[in-house]
Amino acid sequence: MRYGIIGCGHLGSAILDNLINSGIAKADIYVSDKNCSLGELAKKSINVSRKNADVAKNCDVIILAVKPQDMKSVLEEIKESCDLKKTIVTVAAGLETSFYDSKVIAKIIRVMPNLALIVGEMAGAYCFGKNAARKDIESLGILFGKNAKLIEVSEDKMHVVTALSGCGPAFVAYFIGKFAKAAKEYGLDEKQALLLAEQTFYGSAKLLIQQKALPESFIEKVATKGGITEAGLIALNNSEIEEIINKTIREAIDKSKEVSQLK
């Protein structure tokens, strides 16, 4: 099985690392990118090219890791090298499988990953194009890492997945930054505040997962009646934070739907 990556930005590079770390022979890995330093990639002894068609022609599984607005031209370049023996895995946000199926003949799997892929902690979802089937997902564990949390959803749910887990790392980083800023205003230095905020978010999420606890029951364990945590929670509950978060997700969903209209 030969794997090809078209586009080697943050996500493409992380997928490349997963392929190498999973034991795929470097001779069976192909990468094309018109912007990054292919010389650096060539030092890893993988096959590199400026031509996307070279990747499509030589590979069984083709990962499309380019921006949505660049996807039409990429598909035009590779369509002559595609057939129903090839699987295309796209990680572009917004674009629906029908977009790909209308432009190339191949088995299309649409995946919405997130940037935590870089540290092996990705959360995301996938759905199938008209020519793909469940047996075609065998490569996803290799591409996205054994620790990836991937769920199958119907395609109409992919906009929500995009807003929640795709955009989520940026939203989480925003909250971490704001908590750290508040702590800094009350006396901690910037480095101290950021370290504590980052580790608190990370450790809390890890504990929730390990204990398989619902957020509500977890909160009850931390907050005692009349205690310090409860005082902070009262402030949260009396604020518009729930409405703000709802609007954040809604705006991201709407933008994802807008991108899906690209032709």
Helices and strands as residue ranges (DSSP letters): E 3-6, H 10-21, G 26-28, E 29-32, H 38-42, E 47-49, H 52-58, E 61-64, H 68-78, G 79-81, E 87-90, H 97-101, E 107-112, G 115-119, E 123-128, G 134-137, H 140-144, E 149-152, G 155-157, H 158-161, I 162-166, H 168-185, H 190-211, H 215-222, H 228-237, H 241-259
